């Protein structure tokens, strides 16, 4: 791999990271915007700041999982990375155009799987790492749903004597805190995924080894880039997440964001790359279901679940094609 190709692929990886922030901005800000607590631009600036702050608070365990826990690092070359990024970026663009809150994380994982299998077959896969990731496709939204619902019940008990007006006033302020927590979780988990991809590139190019830590400049670049992506927002998906699943008030937004943030903190501490989209969607559904099961638009939620199911296989297929194209042009 020439140095020029390495630089180009690092820039493509950072472009994916930017798109991750752009595509997944809804995860951090949809609830706080839809409840009217913050205006859109203020919300994305708030989220972007805490995306970057996550650099100082979380270890790079998720980056390590992406770098050496999904496919065998020994088979990785610039063609595999190119194919993986093509698969992830194409799927992100398609789902963004249709306003579907799919997972950038699972698009990237599907991309790695598709490109790795296209090169050497199923033997490229590290099944133990993939099993944890696939398990958390179900665990993360269910845990977010459970925690969001339980927090909503707890708040209802604690504040049952308060007037709706006072509750609204208190939780409009508290939602600033919960949005910040979720943005920390988003930055802590998602930026590290791109850092893991760039680390794989450096290993393939001979600039690093699996025994090393992820270079600090890689992590910093990824946190800055995802924060910039969040600054630009993804308004189509904000509408789906903030209003179409269920109508939220500040108290519901606080419970959903807090439940989702706790889930992300747990997953990041274990080094498991999870979908921030899945997590907040589950938390929103949990809050809505506690209020009234009929308050959740289950048809919209079902459509989102189908996007979850299709993300890894679809991005894997596109990545396999991207790997073949990369062999022809790189």
N, C-alpha and C positions, 0 to 999 in steps of 0.2 A: 504494500500500500504506500503510495507516494504521500509526501507531506501535504501536497495540495489537495489530494482526495480526502485526507484526514480532516483538514480544515473545513472543506466543503460539507462533509458529513456532520461535523460538530455544529456547523451553522444550521443544517437541516434539523438536527436534534433540538437545537434551541428554538427553531421555528415551531416545532411540535410543542415545545414547552410553552411558548407564547400562546399557541392555539389552545393548549390545555387550560391556561388561565382564562383566556377569552371564552372558551366553550363552557368551562365549569364555574365561571363567575356566578352563575345562577345559584350554585350550591351555597355560596357564602352570603349572597345578598337578596335572593328572591323573597324570603320571608320579611326581611326588614324593609324592603321597598314596597311589597304588596300591602303591608300593614300601615304604610304611610309614616313610619318612624323616621326614615331618612329619604331624601331625594336621591334619584338614581346616581348622579355623579358623586355626591357625597358618600353614598354607600360603597361604590366601587373603590374610591380613594381609601376609605376606612378598611375595606377588605384587603386591598393591595398592601397597605402598611403592615397589617398583621400577617399576611402571607410571607413577607420578607422577615419579619420578626421571628418567625418559626425557625429560621436558620440558627439562632442563638439558643434555642430551647430543646431541640431534638437531636438525638444521635442519628447516624446515617445507616441504620439497620435496614431500612426499606431499600435504599440504593444497593446495599450488598446483596439483598435477595434478588433484585432485578439483574445485577451484574453477574451473579454466579449461582442462582437458585432456580432458574427456569429452563434454560438450555445449557448444554455443556460449553463452558467458555472456550474450550479447545477447538471447537468447530466454527467459532465466530470469526468472520472476516468482514471487510467493508461491504461485500455483496449482501450478507445476511442483515447487517445493520440498515443498509439502504432499503431492502425489502420490508423490514419491520417498520421503519418510519413511514414508508409509502402506504402500507396497510393501515397504520394508525391514523395518519393524516387524512387519507381519503375517507375513511369511515367517519371521522370527526366532521369533515366538511358536509357529508351527506346528511348526517343527523342534525347538524346545526341548521342547514337549509330548511329542514322540515320541522325545526323546533322540538326535536326529540331529545330529552335529557338522557343520553346514553353515557357510557363510561369511557373517558379518555384512557384511564388506567387499563381497563380490560382490552381496549383497542390496541394499546401498545403491547400488552402481554400476548394477545392473539397474533399481532404482527411478528413477534419474536418466535412464537410457535410455528407459524406458517412458513417463515423464511428458513428456520432451522430444519424443519421437516423437508422442505423443498430441496435443501442441500444434501442431507445425509439420511433422511428417513426418520422414523419414530425414535430411533436410538439417540437422537439429539436431545430428547426431552429429559428433564430431571423430574421424575414423577412425584417425589416427596414435596418439592416446592410447589408444583402445579396443584397438587391435592389441597394444600393449605389455601391457595388462592381461590380455587373453585369452591371450597367449603365456605369461604367468607363471602362469595357471591350471595349466599343464602343467609349466613350468620349476620353480616353487617346490617342489611336492611331490617332483619327481624329484631336484632338487638336495638337498632335505632327506633323501631316501632315500639318495642317494649319500654324502653327508657322514656321516649317522648310521651307515651300514654301514661306511664306511672307518674311522671312529673306533672302531667296535666291533672291527674286525680289528686296528687298531693297538694298542688296549688289550690284546687277547688275546695279541699278540706280546710286548709289553713286560712283562706280568705273568704270563707262562705258568708261571713257577716258584712264584708265590705261591699260598698255599692259598685256597680259596673263602672261608673265614672272614675272612682278612685283606683280600681284595679287597672283600668286602662292607663291612667296617669303613671302609676308605679311601673307597669311593665313596658311602657314606652321607653323609660329610662333603662330598665334592666335588659331590654332587647339589644341595646348597644353593647352590653357586656357579652351576651350570648352570641351575637354576630361576630364579635372579636374572637371569641373562643373557637367558633366554627372555622373562621378564616385561618387561625393558627393551625387547626387540625388539617385543613385543606393544604396549606403551604407545607406543613411538616410531612405529609404523606405523598402528595402529588409531585412536588418539585424534585423529590429524591428519585422518582422513577426515571426522569430524564437524566439525572446525574448517573444513575446506574447504566444507562445506555451509552453515555459518553465514556464512562469508565471501561465498558466492554470494548469500545473502539480503541482506547488507549492501550488496553491489554493486547488486542489484536495487532496493533501497530508496534508493539514492543516498548512502549513508553511507561508501562506499569505492569504489575503482576497481580494475581488473585491474592497473594499474601500481603499486599499493600493495603492501606486505607484509601478510600476515595479521595482524590486530590482536593484540597480546600478550594482552589480556584474554580473547579468544576461545580462544586456545591453552591458557591456564592453566585456564579453565573446563572445557574438554574433558578435560584430563589429570586434574583433580580428579574429574570425573564418572565417567570410565572406571575410575578407581581405586576409587571408591565402589561401582560396579557389580561389580567383581571381588571386593570384600569380601563381597558377598552370595552369590557362587558360583553355579554351575549344576550341581548334583550329578548330575542324570540323565546329562548329557553326560560328566562326569568318569568315570563307570562305563564308558561305551562306549570312551572314549579310553584309559583306564588299564588295563583288563583284558580287554575283549571282543575287541580286535584281536589282541593277543598278551600273554602274561604277562611282566611286566617285573621285573627285579631292579635294585638301585641302579646297577650298572655300565651296564645297558642304558638306564635312565632318564637317566643322565649323558650318554651318547653321543647319544641322541635329542634331548635338550634342547639340547646344544651344537651339533649339526649344524643343528637348526632355528634356533637363535639366529644363527648365522653367516649363514644364508640371509636372515633378516629384516634383519640389519644391512646386507647388500649391497643388498637391494631398497630399503630406506629411503634409503640414501645416493644411489641413483639416482632417487629420487622416484617409485617404482613402488608403488602400493597393492596389496599381495598379501594372500592369505588366510592368517592365522596358523593357522587350522584345517587347511587343506590342507598347510601346511608341516610341522607337528608330526605329522600323520598319516603323511605320507611318511617322516619320520624314524623313527617307531615301526616302520613296516613294514620299513624298511631294517635296523634293528637286529634285528628278529625273524627276518628272512630270512637274516641272517648266521649266527645261532645254528642255525636249522633252517628250511628253507622250509615245512615242515609245521607249524611253530610259529605261523605267521600264519594267522588265520582269514580266508581270502580271501573268503568269503561276506560277512562283516561289512564288510571293506574295500571289496568291490564295491558294497554298498549305500550306503556313504558316497560313493563315486565318483558314483553316480547322483544323489545329493543335490547334488554339485558341479555336475553337468551341468545340472540343473533350476533351480538357484538364480537365475541371471540372467534366463532367460526367464520364470519364474514370478513373480518379484518385479516384472519389467517389466510383465507383464499386470495385476497387482494395482495397480501404480503408475498405469497408464493409467486404471483405474477410479477410483483415488483422486484423480487430476487432475480427472476429470469431477465427482466429488462436491465437490471443493474449489471448482469453478466455481459450484456451486449454493449453497454455505453460507458461503463467505468473502466 
